[in-house]
């Protein structure tokens, strides 16, 4: 059988876009038989490719100047079209495994359009990503914005809470508190920039339409499906959505992005270190809520920082097979808490961090453990700290190491940080910066 993968090689440079008004670049086919999956008859594939090409080029031009984005080469490869499983999921292409990769660097990001089911791969050289990240920092686009997109407030609603760093309730007690009234979303910034996904995850606005989350919140390795037909609602409280929401997908620009290795069956070093994702929404929700910044910190800085977590725990959560979770809000009998679904919760005190895992080619650990109380539904929620009085996301919560169910590995008194986060390494930060410059 012929290989059902179409590669579209695009070099965004002045040489190829001479005069800026040139006709659209033609696809350069490489490899074996192309035009599979209906590329030659399905106009959505060409439309999506053009949208990726145009959006990337606009972002690089806007950031770096010049008609071709200062000559930064970008390689876009068409992978295939997902098969719709049901109203809530697209199955990823099964007629050809994604190309494998080796080495420790992130070998591009998958780009998935939940409107069409088309999947692509975007690759940029590490050195060029560094340029994008540095320039994004120079112009301040990796910083936050206050309510209505205004200046960052100089108030800090997190640090004034008394008390030292907490332990997770596996060894102490569930200390979480609810950060909104019942049925009334919080108006406090930056908490209002944290979003609930109706598919039972959390995320953080880091731009007017840019949401940082966990990769497993948008692509399931277990079922080989991309999520579809869910709401992203910042500041949600029950059925209240004070700042509106985005239906994913809906009309307008909507894309998911995950590290390429997250899509591989057996990625180098294990899949956990690639569990980070980015959504670009069709609606500019951040123009009302504001958004957090994001940053890369050293191991020592993270360990000596006041790190916080807020998210949307799933009340009475169950695993896919129906097994109940036992770490929900209210499951700790000593806490006296009652879980209120689809409300913002978190530890009022700062969390401890330790045990850095999975070092990349720059010797930066892609994961670390933490003690913030968290449970199902809080995947993708931010681990953040204040830098010069402004909150910045330094990682996203991904899973609990122990104590999730009655049959799970039990947590012990030694499990002071029994939860894990994917860290924003410099490499991940630069990828986030690349996408943060899209549709700013």
N, C-alpha and C positions, 0 to 999 in steps of 0.2 A: 504494500500500500504506500502511496506517496505521502510525503510529510505534509501535514495540514497546518503549516505555519507560514505566514507571510511576514517577511521582514521588510520594513520600510526604513531606509537609511536616510536620515535627514541631518545635514550639517548646517547649523544656524551660524552663518558667518557672512561677512561683507562680500566675500568672493561669490557666494551663491545667491545673495540677495542684492546684487549690485543695483544701486539706484533706488532701492527700497520700494519701488513701484513695480517690480518685476512680477511676472506671472507666477502662480503658485508652483512650488517645487514638484517635479514629477517623482513618482515612487521609483526607487531603484531596487529591483528585485534581486535577492541573493539566495543561495541555497537551492533546494529542490523545489518542486512544483508549488507554485504559489497559487493564488486565486482559489484557494480552498475555503471552505466555510462560507461560500457565497460572496467572497470579496468582489468578484466581478459583477454580481447581480444585486448585492445588498448595499444600497446607497448609504446606510447608516454607518458602515465601517469607514468609508471614505470621509464622511462628514465628521465622525469622531476623530479620525486621524488629523484632519484639517484643524479641528478645534484644539486638540492638544498642541499641534505645531504652532498655531496662531497665539494661543495663550502663553506658551513657553517663550516665544519670541517677544511678545509684548512685555512679559515680565522682565526678561533680560535687557531689553532696550530701556525700559523704565528705570531699572536699577543701575546698569552699567553704562548706558549711553551707547550711541552708535547704531547704525541701521541693523546690525546683526548681533546686538548684544555683546559688543566687544569681542566677537569671534569665539564665544564659548560653544564648543561642539556638543550637540545633543543627539543621541541616537534613540529613535522611537521604533519599536518592533511590534507588529500586530501578532497577538498570541492566538486569539480565537474568540468565538461567540459562545457565551454560556447558554445552557438550556434551562428555561424557566421550570422550576420544580413545582412551585405553587405561588400564591400571591406574595409571599414573604421572602422568597429566596431564588437566586439564580445558581444553577449548578455550573461550576467552571468547566471549560472545554475539556472533554475526555478523549478527543481524537488525536492526542499527541501530548505527552507530558511536557511541562515547561522545560526549556533548556536548563541543564544543571550548571552549577557553578562550583568553583573551588576557591580557597583562600579566605582570608579573614575580613576583607573589606566588603561593604554592602555592594552587591553587583546590580545596582539599579533599583527602581521601585516599580511595582505593578501599578497600573492605572486602570481602573474599572469604572465604566459608565453604567450606573444602575437603571438608567432609562432604556438602554439598548442591549445590555448584556455583553458589550464588546470589551475585551481586555487587551491592554498593550503593556509594553515594558519600556521604561525610560532609563537611559544610562547617561551618566555624566562623569568625566574623569575626576578623581579625587581632588586634584590640584585646582580644577575649575570650581568645584563645590566649595573649596576653601575661600576662593575669591568671592563667590556669591555670599557666603556666610559673613565674611569680614565686611563687605560693603553693606550688607543688611544691618549689621551692628552699627556701622559708621553713620548711617542715615537714621538710626533709631527705630527701625521697623521691627526689631525683635523685642521692643519694649511694649508696655501695656498702654491702655487708654481707659479713661474713666467713663462714667455714665454718659450716654449720648455721644461717645467718641471724644469727650473733652479731656482736659488734663487729668493725670493720675492723682487721685486724692491723696493727701499727705497723712490721712488717718490710717491707723492699723487696727482692724477689729480683731486680730488674732492674738498678737503678743500680750495685750493687757490682761488676758485671762490668767489668774494666778495659778501657780503650781509648776512643778518640774516636768521633765519629759516623762511620758507615761509608758507603761507596758501594755501590750495587747492583752485582751481579756482571757486569753488562753492561760496566762499565768497570774492574772490579777482579777480584773473585773471589766465588764464592758462599760467604758466611760463615755460613750457617744452621747451627744445631745442633738436635738433637732434645731436647725438653723432657720426656721420659719414658723410662723403661726400655722395652725391647721387650716389648710385650704387657701392660704395667703402666701404667695411667694415672697422671698426675702428681697428687700430693696437695697440691702447692704452690698457695697462693692468691696472686694472682688467676688464675693460668693454668688452674686447674681450672674456672673459670667460662666458658672459651672452648669452644664446641661445634663438633663436626663434623656436617655434614649428609650423609646417605648419598647425596644427589643431587649431591655433589661441590661443596660450598660450606662456608663457616665462618660463625659468628655468635657473639655475646657475650650472656650473660645480664646484663640491666640491671635485673632484678627477679626475683621468685621464679618467674615463668613468662613473662617478657617478654624476647624475644631481638631484638637489633639486628643487621641484616645488610644485604646489598645487595639492591636491588629485583629485579635479574635472577636472584637465587637463588630467588625464589618466583614471578616472572612473566617469561616469555620473550617479548620483543617480536618475536623472529625467528619463532617458531612460534605466537604468539598463544595461549599456554597458561599456565595456572597449575599449579605443581608439585603433586604429589599422591603420597601413599604413600611417604614417606621418613622416616627416623629422625633425630632431633636428639639428639646424644649429647655432653654436656659431659665433658671430660677423657678422651676416647676414646683408646685405644692398641691398634691392631689390632682384635681381636674383644673386647677387654676394655672393659666399661662400668661403672666403679666406682661411678658415681652414678646409674645407670639411664638411661633415655632416654624420649623421647616419640615415638610413632608418629603422624605427621601425615597424615591425620586419624585420630582415634580417639574413643572416647566421651568426652564432656566438651566444655568450651568451647574451640574452636579457630578462630582467625581470622588472616588475613593482611592487612596494610595497606601500601599504597605510595602515594606522591604521585600525585594525579590525573593530572598531566601525563605521568607514566611510561606511562600507558595510552593516550595519544593517538598517532596515526600520525605527526604532525609537530608535536611540542610546541614552544612558543616557546623559542628559544635552543638547541635541540638536547636530545636525551634524556639525555645523560650526567650533567647536573647534578641529575637527579631519581632517581638510582640509589641509593636507600636504602629499606630496608623494615623492618617490625616484625612479629614473630609473637607471638601470645599462645597458649601451649601448654596442652594439657589437664592436664599434670602439673606440679607445683610442684618442678621439679628444683633450683631455686635454694635451696630450704630446706636442701639438703645441701651444694651447692657454694659457696654465697654468690654474690654478683654484683658487678659493677663499677658505679661511678657513671658519669655522662656530663656533659659541660660544653661551653660555647661559649667560645672564646678569641679574642683579637684576632690579626690576621696576625702582628704582631711577637712576641707571646707564643708562638705556635706555632713560629715560626722560631728562637726562642731557647730552646726547651724541649728536654728529653731525651724524644724521642718513640719509642715502641716498637711493634712489631707481632709478633703470634704467630698462627698459623693452621695449617690442615691441608692441606698441598699434596697434589695428586693425582699419584701416581707413574705415569710412562709415560702422561701425559695425551695425548689427541688432540682435535682439533677435531671438529665434527659430521660433516665429510666424511672423517674418518679421517686427516687430516694430523697428524703427531706434533708435539707441543710440544718445544722444545729448551731450555727454561728450567727444567726440573724439578730438584729436588734430585738431585745426582749427574750432571747433564748437563755441568756445568763440569768439564773434565778435570783442572784444577789443584786442585780442592777435595778430592779423595780421598773424597767422600761417597758413601754408598749410600742410596738413598731407601727408607724404611720407610713403607709406605702406612698412611693413617688414624692417623698419629701427629702430635703437636704439634711444629711447627718454628718457628724464627724467628731473626732476627739477634741475637746476644748484645750488640751495642753499639747505641747510639741511632742514629736515622736523621736525615738532613738533610731539610728541607722547603723548598719554594720554589714560585714560579710559581702564584699564586692566579688562578683562572679563574671566569667565570660569576657575576658579581655580581647579587645580588637587589635588590629595591626598597629595602632598607636599606643598600645598598652593601657587603654582606657576601658574599664569594666562596663559592660553593657547592662548589668543588673546589680541591684543591691537589695538587702533585706531591711525591713522596717517594722516598727511596733504600732503603727496607727491602727486602731480598731477598724476593720473593714470586712465586708462579706459580699455575697452574691449581689450583683447590681452595681457595685462600686468599681468593677473593672473599668479601666480607662480614666478613672478619676485622678486629679492632679496630686502629686507630691510637690509642694511649692515652699519657697522661703522668700523672705523680704530682702531685697538688694537695694540699698539707698532708699529705703521706705517704700519701694514698689515691689509687689509680689511677682515672682517669676517661677514658672513651672520648670522643675529639674528632672522630673520623671513621671511615669504613669503607673498606677497600681495595676497589677495583673492577676495575682492569685494568692491564696493562702497555702502555706506549706503543710499545715497539719490542722486537725480538728474541724474539718469541714462537715463531715457526716459521722454518724455513729460507728461506721465501719472504716473510717479513714484512720491514718496514723494519728495517734493521740498526741496532743501537745504536752510538753513537760515543763517543769519549772525552769529548765535551761533554755526554753524557746522564748527568749525575750523579744526577738524580732521574727515572729513566725509568718510574716507576709513578705511578698516580693514585688519589686517594681522594675520596669524597664527604664533605664536612665537615659537622659539626653546627653550622649557623648558628643564630642565635637562633630563627628561624622553625622549623627542623627540631627543635631542642631542645624547643620548646613543643609541637609535635605529639607528640614522644616522651613528653613529660610527660603529655599528655592520655591517651595509651594506657597509660602506666605506672600511672596511677591506676585502671585497670580491673582487677578481680580481684586486688587487692594482697595 
